[in-house]
């Protein structure tokens, strides 16, 4: 359940960064990269283990 909440939070973050990028004049992937870097340094975000079969079918 914890991983599902994290994935929903990531989806919400992706939806928020697109209009924010338009407003700031930055591409959305740049903001998503910065958000990912910020999440990597927060201690309360758990590691998400994704099986390779899901990414590389």
PDB file of N, H, CA, C and O in Angstrom:
ATOM      1  N   UNK A   1       0.820  -1.198   0.000  1.00  0.00           N
ATOM      2  CA  UNK A   1       0.000   0.000   0.000  1.00  0.00           C
ATOM      3  C   UNK A   1       0.863   1.259   0.000  1.00  0.00           C
ATOM      4  O   UNK A   1       0.503   2.277  -0.592  1.00  0.00           O
ATOM      5  N   UNK A   2       1.997   1.170   0.670  1.00  0.00           N
ATOM      6  H   UNK A   2       2.289   0.343   1.151  1.00  0.00           H
ATOM      7  CA  UNK A   2       2.892   2.319   0.751  1.00  0.00           C
ATOM      8  C   UNK A   2       3.463   2.665  -0.621  1.00  0.00           C
ATOM      9  O   UNK A   2       3.608   3.839  -0.962  1.00  0.00           O
ATOM     10  N   UNK A   3       3.787   1.632  -1.409  1.00  0.00           N
ATOM     11  H   UNK A   3       3.669   0.678  -1.132  1.00  0.00           H
ATOM     12  CA  UNK A   3       4.313   1.891  -2.750  1.00  0.00           C
ATOM     13  C   UNK A   3       3.243   2.479  -3.656  1.00  0.00           C
ATOM     14  O   UNK A   3       3.552   3.301  -4.518  1.00  0.00           O
ATOM     15  N   UNK A   4       1.993   2.074  -3.478  1.00  0.00           N
ATOM     16  H   UNK A   4       1.742   1.406  -2.778  1.00  0.00           H
ATOM     17  CA  UNK A   4       0.907   2.630  -4.285  1.00  0.00           C
ATOM     18  C   UNK A   4       0.731   4.114  -3.985  1.00  0.00           C
ATOM     19  O   UNK A   4       0.514   4.912  -4.897  1.00  0.00           O
ATOM     20  N   UNK A   5       0.824   4.483  -2.721  1.00  0.00           N
ATOM     21  H   UNK A   5       1.000   3.835  -1.980  1.00  0.00           H
ATOM     22  CA  UNK A   5       0.714   5.895  -2.352  1.00  0.00           C
ATOM     23  C   UNK A   5       1.872   6.695  -2.939  1.00  0.00           C
ATOM     24  O   UNK A   5       1.683   7.825  -3.389  1.00  0.00           O
ATOM     25  N   UNK A   6       3.062   6.117  -2.937  1.00  0.00           N
ATOM     26  H   UNK A   6       3.216   5.198  -2.571  1.00  0.00           H
ATOM     27  CA  UNK A   6       4.217   6.801  -3.513  1.00  0.00           C
ATOM     28  C   UNK A   6       4.056   6.973  -5.020  1.00  0.00           C
ATOM     29  O   UNK A   6       4.393   8.025  -5.564  1.00  0.00           O
ATOM     30  N   UNK A   7       3.544   5.948  -5.693  1.00  0.00           N
ATOM     31  H   UNK A   7       3.271   5.094  -5.251  1.00  0.00           H
ATOM     32  CA  UNK A   7       3.336   6.056  -7.135  1.00  0.00           C
ATOM     33  C   UNK A   7       2.271   7.098  -7.468  1.00  0.00           C
ATOM     34  O   UNK A   7       2.407   7.830  -8.449  1.00  0.00           O
ATOM     35  N   UNK A   8       1.217   7.171  -6.664  1.00  0.00           N
ATOM     36  H   UNK A   8       1.106   6.577  -5.868  1.00  0.00           H
ATOM     37  CA  UNK A   8       0.203   8.205  -6.873  1.00  0.00           C
ATOM     38  C   UNK A   8       0.774   9.599  -6.623  1.00  0.00           C
ATOM     39  O   UNK A   8       0.418  10.553  -7.314  1.00  0.00           O
ATOM     40  N   UNK A   9       1.650   9.712  -5.644  1.00  0.00           N
ATOM     41  H   UNK A   9       1.939   8.936  -5.082  1.00  0.00           H
ATOM     42  CA  UNK A   9       2.308  10.986  -5.381  1.00  0.00           C
ATOM     43  C   UNK A   9       3.213  11.382  -6.544  1.00  0.00           C
ATOM     44  O   UNK A   9       3.279  12.557  -6.905  1.00  0.00           O
ATOM     45  N   UNK A  10       3.903  10.420  -7.126  1.00  0.00           N
ATOM     46  H   UNK A  10       3.849   9.465  -6.833  1.00  0.00           H
ATOM     47  CA  UNK A  10       4.740  10.700  -8.295  1.00  0.00           C
ATOM     48  C   UNK A  10       3.896  11.137  -9.490  1.00  0.00           C
ATOM     49  O   UNK A  10       4.278  12.046 -10.226  1.00  0.00           O
ATOM     50  N   UNK A  11       2.760  10.494  -9.677  1.00  0.00           N
ATOM     51  H   UNK A  11       2.450   9.756  -9.079  1.00  0.00           H
ATOM     52  CA  UNK A  11       1.860  10.883 -10.759  1.00  0.00           C
ATOM     53  C   UNK A  11       1.332  12.298 -10.541  1.00  0.00           C
ATOM     54  O   UNK A  11       1.263  13.091 -11.479  1.00  0.00           O
ATOM     55  N   UNK A  12       0.967  12.608  -9.319  1.00  0.00           N
ATOM     56  H   UNK A  12       1.023  11.963  -8.556  1.00  0.00           H
ATOM     57  CA  UNK A  12       0.507  13.956  -9.006  1.00  0.00           C
ATOM     58  C   UNK A  12       1.620  14.976  -9.244  1.00  0.00           C
ATOM     59  O   UNK A  12       1.368  16.072  -9.745  1.00  0.00           O
ATOM     60  N   UNK A  13       2.835  14.615  -8.889  1.00  0.00           N
ATOM     61  H   UNK A  13       3.040  13.724  -8.483  1.00  0.00           H
ATOM     62  CA  UNK A  13       3.967  15.510  -9.136  1.00  0.00           C
ATOM     63  C   UNK A  13       4.193  15.756 -10.613  1.00  0.00           C
ATOM     64  O   UNK A  13       4.532  16.870 -11.013  1.00  0.00           O
ATOM     65  N   UNK A  14       4.010  14.724 -11.431  1.00  0.00           N
ATOM     66  H   UNK A  14       3.736  13.819 -11.106  1.00  0.00           H
ATOM     67  CA  UNK A  14       4.158  14.894 -12.876  1.00  0.00           C
ATOM     68  C   UNK A  14       3.072  15.797 -13.432  1.00  0.00           C
ATOM     69  O   UNK A  14       3.329  16.607 -14.323  1.00  0.00           O
ATOM     70  N   UNK A  15       1.858  15.661 -12.911  1.00  0.00           N
ATOM     71  H   UNK A  15       1.650  15.003 -12.187  1.00  0.00           H
ATOM     72  CA  UNK A  15       0.750  16.500 -13.384  1.00  0.00           C
ATOM     73  C   UNK A  15       0.962  17.955 -12.967  1.00  0.00           C
ATOM     74  O   UNK A  15       0.575  18.867 -13.697  1.00  0.00           O
ATOM     75  N   UNK A  16       1.561  18.177 -11.819  1.00  0.00           N
ATOM     76  H   UNK A  16       1.875  17.436 -11.226  1.00  0.00           H
ATOM     77  CA  UNK A  16       1.774  19.540 -11.331  1.00  0.00           C
ATOM     78  C   UNK A  16       2.948  20.212 -12.040  1.00  0.00           C
ATOM     79  O   UNK A  16       2.909  21.421 -12.270  1.00  0.00           O
ATOM     80  N   UNK A  17       3.986  19.461 -12.389  1.00  0.00           N
ATOM     81  H   UNK A  17       4.018  18.480 -12.202  1.00  0.00           H
ATOM     82  CA  UNK A  17       5.172  20.088 -12.971  1.00  0.00           C
ATOM     83  C   UNK A  17       4.953  20.603 -14.389  1.00  0.00           C
ATOM     84  O   UNK A  17       5.654  21.521 -14.815  1.00  0.00           O
ATOM     85  N   UNK A  18       4.012  20.046 -15.125  1.00  0.00           N
ATOM     86  H   UNK A  18       3.443  19.300 -14.779  1.00  0.00           H
ATOM     87  CA  UNK A  18       3.787  20.514 -16.498  1.00  0.00           C
ATOM     88  C   UNK A  18       3.269  21.956 -16.510  1.00  0.00           C
ATOM     89  O   UNK A  18       3.865  22.793 -17.188  1.00  0.00           O
ATOM     90  N   UNK A  19       2.182  22.285 -15.788  1.00  0.00           N
ATOM     91  H   UNK A  19       1.698  21.604 -15.238  1.00  0.00           H
ATOM     92  CA  UNK A  19       1.767  23.698 -15.786  1.00  0.00           C
ATOM     93  C   UNK A  19       2.775  24.623 -15.100  1.00  0.00           C
ATOM     94  O   UNK A  19       2.925  25.782 -15.485  1.00  0.00           O
ATOM     95  N   UNK A  20       3.461  24.100 -14.083  1.00  0.00           N
ATOM     96  H   UNK A  20       3.339  23.158 -13.770  1.00  0.00           H
ATOM     97  CA  UNK A  20       4.472  24.908 -13.410  1.00  0.00           C
ATOM     98  C   UNK A  20       5.623  25.225 -14.358  1.00  0.00           C
ATOM     99  O   UNK A  20       6.158  26.333 -14.342  1.00  0.00           O
ATOM    100  N   UNK A  21       6.000  24.261 -15.174  1.00  0.00           N
ATOM    101  H   UNK A  21       5.566  23.360 -15.186  1.00  0.00           H
ATOM    102  CA  UNK A  21       7.045  24.500 -16.162  1.00  0.00           C
ATOM    103  C   UNK A  21       6.630  25.526 -17.197  1.00  0.00           C
ATOM    104  O   UNK A  21       7.443  26.351 -17.613  1.00  0.00           O
ATOM    105  N   UNK A  22       5.377  25.487 -17.619  1.00  0.00           N
ATOM    106  H   UNK A  22       4.715  24.817 -17.281  1.00  0.00           H
ATOM    107  CA  UNK A  22       4.878  26.492 -18.559  1.00  0.00           C
ATOM    108  C   UNK A  22       4.907  27.885 -17.936  1.00  0.00           C
ATOM    109  O   UNK A  22       5.254  28.866 -18.593  1.00  0.00           O
ATOM    110  N   UNK A  23       4.542  27.952 -16.674  1.00  0.00           N
ATOM    111  H   UNK A  23       4.260  27.155 -16.140  1.00  0.00           H
ATOM    112  CA  UNK A  23       4.505  29.252 -15.996  1.00  0.00           C
ATOM    113  C   UNK A  23       5.907  29.813 -15.784  1.00  0.00           C
ATOM    114  O   UNK A  23       6.120  31.019 -15.914  1.00  0.00           O
ATOM    115  N   UNK A  24       6.865  28.944 -15.459  1.00  0.00           N
ATOM    116  H   UNK A  24       6.692  27.965 -15.353  1.00  0.00           H
ATOM    117  CA  UNK A  24       8.234  29.399 -15.206  1.00  0.00           C
ATOM    118  C   UNK A  24       9.067  29.500 -16.474  1.00  0.00           C
ATOM    119  O   UNK A  24      10.159  30.070 -16.455  1.00  0.00           O
ATOM    120  N   UNK A  25       8.569  28.958 -17.567  1.00  0.00           N
ATOM    121  H   UNK A  25       7.683  28.495 -17.582  1.00  0.00           H
ATOM    122  CA  UNK A  25       9.323  28.991 -18.814  1.00  0.00           C
ATOM    123  C   UNK A  25      10.396  27.918 -18.893  1.00  0.00           C
ATOM    124  O   UNK A  25      11.341  28.040 -19.673  1.00  0.00           O
ATOM    125  N   UNK A  26      10.261  26.878 -18.101  1.00  0.00           N
ATOM    126  H   UNK A  26       9.493  26.778 -17.468  1.00  0.00           H
ATOM    127  CA  UNK A  26      11.209  25.763 -18.110  1.00  0.00           C
ATOM    128  C   UNK A  26      10.521  24.524 -18.670  1.00  0.00           C
ATOM    129  O   UNK A  26       9.311  24.362 -18.511  1.00  0.00           O
ATOM    130  N   UNK A  27      11.279  23.652 -19.320  1.00  0.00           N
ATOM    131  H   UNK A  27      12.262  23.784 -19.449  1.00  0.00           H
ATOM    132  CA  UNK A  27      10.678  22.393 -19.771  1.00  0.00           C
ATOM    133  C   UNK A  27      10.287  21.521 -18.573  1.00  0.00           C
ATOM    134  O   UNK A  27      10.974  21.502 -17.552  1.00  0.00           O
ATOM    135  N   UNK A  28       9.189  20.813 -18.716  1.00  0.00           N
ATOM    136  H   UNK A  28       8.631  20.829 -19.545  1.00  0.00           H
ATOM    137  CA  UNK A  28       8.700  19.957 -17.630  1.00  0.00           C
ATOM    138  C   UNK A  28       9.707  18.871 -17.241  1.00  0.00           C
ATOM    139  O   UNK A  28       9.837  18.586 -16.050  1.00  0.00           O
ATOM    140  N   UNK A  29      10.435  18.245 -18.193  1.00  0.00           N
ATOM    141  H   UNK A  29      10.330  18.476 -19.160  1.00  0.00           H
ATOM    142  CA  UNK A  29      11.409  17.229 -17.764  1.00  0.00           C
ATOM    143  C   UNK A  29      12.507  17.773 -16.853  1.00  0.00           C
ATOM    144  O   UNK A  29      13.025  17.042 -16.008  1.00  0.00           O
ATOM    145  N   UNK A  30      12.865  19.039 -17.015  1.00  0.00           N
ATOM    146  H   UNK A  30      12.444  19.632 -17.701  1.00  0.00           H
ATOM    147  CA  UNK A  30      13.870  19.633 -16.127  1.00  0.00           C
ATOM    148  C   UNK A  30      13.319  19.714 -14.708  1.00  0.00           C
ATOM    149  O   UNK A  30      14.012  19.381 -13.746  1.00  0.00           O
ATOM    150  N   UNK A  31      12.076  20.156 -14.582  1.00  0.00           N
ATOM    151  H   UNK A  31      11.513  20.426 -15.362  1.00  0.00           H
ATOM    152  CA  UNK A  31      11.468  20.233 -13.249  1.00  0.00           C
ATOM    153  C   UNK A  31      11.265  18.850 -12.646  1.00  0.00           C
ATOM    154  O   UNK A  31      11.426  18.671 -11.438  1.00  0.00           O
ATOM    155  N   UNK A  32      10.913  17.871 -13.474  1.00  0.00           N
ATOM    156  H   UNK A  32      10.782  18.016 -14.454  1.00  0.00           H
ATOM    157  CA  UNK A  32      10.746  16.506 -12.966  1.00  0.00           C
ATOM    158  C   UNK A  32      12.078  15.932 -12.495  1.00  0.00           C
ATOM    159  O   UNK A  32      12.131  15.204 -11.504  1.00  0.00           O
ATOM    160  N   UNK A  33      13.151  16.262 -13.206  1.00  0.00           N
ATOM    161  H   UNK A  33      13.108  16.853 -14.012  1.00  0.00           H
ATOM    162  CA  UNK A  33      14.475  15.809 -12.791  1.00  0.00           C
ATOM    163  C   UNK A  33      14.865  16.440 -11.462  1.00  0.00           C
ATOM    164  O   UNK A  33      15.384  15.761 -10.576  1.00  0.00           O
ATOM    165  N   UNK A  34      14.617  17.733 -11.325  1.00  0.00           N
ATOM    166  H   UNK A  34      14.196  18.284 -12.045  1.00  0.00           H
ATOM    167  CA  UNK A  34      14.920  18.405 -10.058  1.00  0.00           C
ATOM    168  C   UNK A  34      14.078  17.847  -8.913  1.00  0.00           C
ATOM    169  O   UNK A  34      14.571  17.695  -7.795  1.00  0.00           O
ATOM    170  N   UNK A  35      12.821  17.544  -9.186  1.00  0.00           N
ATOM    171  H   UNK A  35      12.421  17.667 -10.094  1.00  0.00           H
ATOM    172  CA  UNK A  35      11.965  16.949  -8.155  1.00  0.00           C
ATOM    173  C   UNK A  35      12.471  15.557  -7.777  1.00  0.00           C
ATOM    174  O   UNK A  35      12.442  15.189  -6.602  1.00  0.00           O
ATOM    175  N   UNK A  36      12.930  14.786  -8.752  1.00  0.00           N
ATOM    176  H   UNK A  36      12.953  15.084  -9.706  1.00  0.00           H
ATOM    177  CA  UNK A  36      13.477  13.460  -8.467  1.00  0.00           C
ATOM    178  C   UNK A  36      14.743  13.523  -7.637  1.00  0.00           C
ATOM    179  O   UNK A  36      14.953  12.704  -6.743  1.00  0.00           O
ATOM    180  N   UNK A  37      15.585  14.499  -7.936  1.00  0.00           N
ATOM    181  H   UNK A  37      15.415  15.165  -8.662  1.00  0.00           H
ATOM    182  CA  UNK A  37      16.807  14.678  -7.142  1.00  0.00           C
ATOM    183  C   UNK A  37      16.450  15.070  -5.714  1.00  0.00           C
ATOM    184  O   UNK A  37      17.057  14.581  -4.761  1.00  0.00           O
ATOM    185  N   UNK A  38      15.469  15.949  -5.566  1.00  0.00           N
ATOM    186  H   UNK A  38      14.975  16.347  -6.340  1.00  0.00           H
ATOM    187  CA  UNK A  38      15.045  16.352  -4.220  1.00  0.00           C
ATOM    188  C   UNK A  38      14.470  15.166  -3.452  1.00  0.00           C
ATOM    189  O   UNK A  38      14.719  15.024  -2.255  1.00  0.00           O
ATOM    190  N   UNK A  39      13.699  14.312  -4.134  1.00  0.00           N
ATOM    191  H   UNK A  39      13.496  14.427  -5.106  1.00  0.00           H
ATOM    192  CA  UNK A  39      13.131  13.137  -3.461  1.00  0.00           C
ATOM    193  C   UNK A  39      14.204  12.126  -3.086  1.00  0.00           C
ATOM    194  O   UNK A  39      14.056  11.396  -2.106  1.00  0.00           O
ATOM    195  N   UNK A  40      15.284  12.080  -3.859  1.00  0.00           N
ATOM    196  H   UNK A  40      15.405  12.673  -4.655  1.00  0.00           H
ATOM    197  CA  UNK A  40      16.356  11.129  -3.557  1.00  0.00           C
ATOM    198  C   UNK A  40      17.057  11.471  -2.246  1.00  0.00           C
ATOM    199  O   UNK A  40      17.594  10.588  -1.577  1.00  0.00           O
ATOM    200  N   UNK A  41      17.051  12.738  -1.883  1.00  0.00           N
ATOM    201  H   UNK A  41      16.615  13.455  -2.427  1.00  0.00           H
ATOM    202  CA  UNK A  41      17.735  13.153  -0.664  1.00  0.00           C
ATOM    203  C   UNK A  41      16.829  13.217   0.560  1.00  0.00           C
ATOM    204  O   UNK A  41      17.307  13.486   1.662  1.00  0.00           O
ATOM    205  N   UNK A  42      15.531  12.974   0.389  1.00  0.00           N
ATOM    206  H   UNK A  42      15.143  12.755  -0.506  1.00  0.00           H
ATOM    207  CA  UNK A  42      14.640  12.968   1.549  1.00  0.00           C
ATOM    208  C   UNK A  42      14.662  11.587   2.192  1.00  0.00           C
ATOM    209  O   UNK A  42      14.524  10.580   1.497  1.00  0.00           O
ATOM    210  N   UNK A  43      14.831  11.528   3.495  1.00  0.00           N
ATOM    211  H   UNK A  43      14.944  12.345   4.060  1.00  0.00           H
ATOM    212  CA  UNK A  43      14.994  10.226   4.152  1.00  0.00           C
ATOM    213  C   UNK A  43      13.710   9.419   4.279  1.00  0.00           C
ATOM    214  O   UNK A  43      13.784   8.203   4.455  1.00  0.00           O
ATOM    215  N   UNK A  44      12.540  10.037   4.199  1.00  0.00           N
ATOM    216  H   UNK A  44      12.480  11.025   4.056  1.00  0.00           H
ATOM    217  CA  UNK A  44      11.298   9.300   4.437  1.00  0.00           C
ATOM    218  C   UNK A  44      10.735   8.643   3.189  1.00  0.00           C
ATOM    219  O   UNK A  44       9.750   7.911   3.286  1.00  0.00           O
ATOM    220  N   UNK A  45      11.320   8.873   2.019  1.00  0.00           N
ATOM    221  H   UNK A  45      12.120   9.467   1.939  1.00  0.00           H
ATOM    222  CA  UNK A  45      10.838   8.243   0.787  1.00  0.00           C
ATOM    223  C   UNK A  45      11.460   6.848   0.696  1.00  0.00           C
ATOM    224  O   UNK A  45      12.684   6.730   0.657  1.00  0.00           O
ATOM    225  N   UNK A  46      10.643   5.791   0.662  1.00  0.00           N
ATOM    226  H   UNK A  46       9.648   5.888   0.694  1.00  0.00           H
ATOM    227  CA  UNK A  46      11.197   4.429   0.617  1.00  0.00           C
ATOM    228  C   UNK A  46      11.750   4.095  -0.766  1.00  0.00           C
ATOM    229  O   UNK A  46      11.390   4.715  -1.766  1.00  0.00           O
ATOM    230  N   UNK A  47      12.627   3.107  -0.794  1.00  0.00           N
ATOM    231  H   UNK A  47      12.919   2.603   0.019  1.00  0.00           H
ATOM    232  CA  UNK A  47      13.142   2.613  -2.069  1.00  0.00           C
ATOM    233  C   UNK A  47      12.049   1.820  -2.768  1.00  0.00           C
ATOM    234  O   UNK A  47      11.351   1.021  -2.143  1.00  0.00           O
ATOM    235  N   UNK A  48      11.908   2.042  -4.056  1.00  0.00           N
ATOM    236  H   UNK A  48      12.476   2.690  -4.564  1.00  0.00           H
ATOM    237  CA  UNK A  48      10.916   1.322  -4.847  1.00  0.00           C
ATOM    238  C   UNK A  48      11.665   0.322  -5.716  1.00  0.00           C
ATOM    239  O   UNK A  48      12.483   0.706  -6.552  1.00  0.00           O
ATOM    240  N   UNK A  49      11.384  -0.955  -5.518  1.00  0.00           N
ATOM    241  H   UNK A  49      10.719  -1.267  -4.839  1.00  0.00           H
ATOM    242  CA  UNK A  49      12.014  -2.002  -6.312  1.00  0.00           C
ATOM    243  C   UNK A  49      11.066  -2.400  -7.433  1.00  0.00           C
ATOM    244  O   UNK A  49       9.995  -2.953  -7.185  1.00  0.00           O
ATOM    245  N   UNK A  50      11.468  -2.116  -8.665  1.00  0.00           N
ATOM    246  H   UNK A  50      12.338  -1.667  -8.867  1.00  0.00           H
ATOM    247  CA  UNK A  50      10.655  -2.446  -9.831  1.00  0.00           C
ATOM    248  C   UNK A  50      11.324  -3.613 -10.541  1.00  0.00           C
ATOM    249  O   UNK A  50      12.501  -3.525 -10.892  1.00  0.00           O
ATOM    250  N   UNK A  51      10.595  -4.704 -10.760  1.00  0.00           N
ATOM    251  H   UNK A  51       9.639  -4.775 -10.475  1.00  0.00           H
ATOM    252  CA  UNK A  51      11.185  -5.839 -11.475  1.00  0.00           C
ATOM    253  C   UNK A  51      11.569  -5.441 -12.909  1.00  0.00           C
ATOM    254  O   UNK A  51      10.835  -4.692 -13.554  1.00  0.00           O
ATOM    255  N   UNK A  52      12.689  -5.924 -13.406  1.00  0.00           N
ATOM    256  H   UNK A  52      13.286  -6.532 -12.882  1.00  0.00           H
ATOM    257  CA  UNK A  52      13.131  -5.556 -14.755  1.00  0.00           C
ATOM    258  C   UNK A  52      12.146  -5.969 -15.844  1.00  0.00           C
ATOM    259  O   UNK A  52      12.133  -5.366 -16.918  1.00  0.00           O
ATOM    260  N   UNK A  53      11.322  -6.982 -15.590  1.00  0.00           N
ATOM    261  H   UNK A  53      11.332  -7.471 -14.718  1.00  0.00           H
ATOM    262  CA  UNK A  53      10.370  -7.436 -16.601  1.00  0.00           C
ATOM    263  C   UNK A  53       9.309  -6.382 -16.901  1.00  0.00           C
ATOM    264  O   UNK A  53       8.732  -6.377 -17.988  1.00  0.00           O
ATOM    265  N   UNK A  54       9.052  -5.503 -15.961  1.00  0.00           N
ATOM    266  H   UNK A  54       9.521  -5.507 -15.077  1.00  0.00           H
ATOM    267  CA  UNK A  54       8.051  -4.458 -16.179  1.00  0.00           C
ATOM    268  C   UNK A  54       8.599  -3.379 -17.104  1.00  0.00           C
ATOM    269  O   UNK A  54       7.882  -2.881 -17.971  1.00  0.00           O
ATOM    270  N   UNK A  55       9.854  -3.020 -16.926  1.00  0.00           N
ATOM    271  H   UNK A  55      10.436  -3.425 -16.221  1.00  0.00           H
ATOM    272  CA  UNK A  55      10.442  -1.947 -17.725  1.00  0.00           C
ATOM    273  C   UNK A  55      10.914  -2.470 -19.074  1.00  0.00           C
ATOM    274  O   UNK A  55      10.699  -1.822 -20.098  1.00  0.00           O
ATOM    275  N   UNK A  56      11.545  -3.615 -19.084  1.00  0.00           N
ATOM    276  H   UNK A  56      11.719  -4.142 -18.252  1.00  0.00           H
ATOM    277  CA  UNK A  56      12.076  -4.196 -20.321  1.00  0.00           C
ATOM    278  C   UNK A  56      11.349  -5.502 -20.620  1.00  0.00           C
ATOM    279  O   UNK A  56      11.840  -6.569 -20.253  1.00  0.00           O
ATOM    280  N   UNK A  57      10.191  -5.445 -21.277  1.00  0.00           N
ATOM    281  H   UNK A  57       9.792  -4.577 -21.576  1.00  0.00           H
ATOM    282  CA  UNK A  57       9.433  -6.695 -21.526  1.00  0.00           C
ATOM    283  C   UNK A  57      10.113  -7.607 -22.523  1.00  0.00           C
ATOM    284  O   UNK A  57       9.598  -8.683 -22.828  1.00  0.00           O
TER     285      UNK A  57
END
